Amino acid sequence: MIEKISIFIKQSFVLTGKYFLGKTITSLVIATICLLAFLLLDIKLLGLIIPIIFLTNFIPIIGPWSGTILCGLIVVFQSPILALYAVLITLALQLIEQFVLLPLFVGKAIDLKPLLIIIVIIISSIFLGFWGVLFAIPIAAIVKAGYLIFFTKDKTS
């Protein structure tokens, strides 16, 4: 039993690390592409906009939307047309992130099905609010690991 607890603790740290590494990679990719696109459009205040996009991307579901809205609100003071372009670019990148980057980097790393992730985020947001949304996916991965370690039969026995 102690061996299983040790394996569970190690697996918990590994899964949490994989989740945050995957989110960091996807956030960096999105922020970098935004930076390049915004430089081409000559959008000002990139030192404020790009960190907002990077940091809000860590919050599942609502984070990217809030980053897009904040980005649009900042850029609208420079030019409403540029704000429209900035919002469209960030929205397109969010779609790419949700359907390409997240399954590639995060989904494979923690081995959770997309529907399960959505259900876990909804339930945790209801009961735990912002922090529930932020930590729902790594906690679900840890619970799954615990189930597999403690409640499934050993293949060797």
Phi, psi and omega in degrees: 000320180296325178296320179293321178296317178299315178298319180297316180297314178299314181297323179298315178294319180297313181295318179297317178297317179297320180298308183290329174294316178298317178294323178296317180296313181295322178294320177296319179298312180298314181296321180293316178296319176299316180302312180296316180295319181289329174295319178297326179275356181060042177281135181272173177061036180295333177295341176262318187290313186295316175298326177297314180297316180298310185289319181291340179293342179287338182272117182299143175065294185280337182298307179300324179293317179293323176296321178295316180295313178299318178301313179298319180294325179288316185286335182299334179286338175278312180191128179299325178293317176297325177297318178299314178299317181297317179294317179297320178296312182293324177295317178298319179293326178295321177296317177298319180296312184296322187258347181238301188290313181298312176299326182290312186267314187267312183303314179290326183293320184253354174056055173239142180286145182303318180297319178297320179298316180297314180298316180297318180295318180297311182297315181292329178291325178294315186271330187238001177065220183304314183293327176296319178295318184295319185253007183299314186292312178295326179293319178298320178295321179292319178298317178298316179298318177299317177299313182295324182282316188265335189243000175255152182288144175290136179287340182276340182265000000 
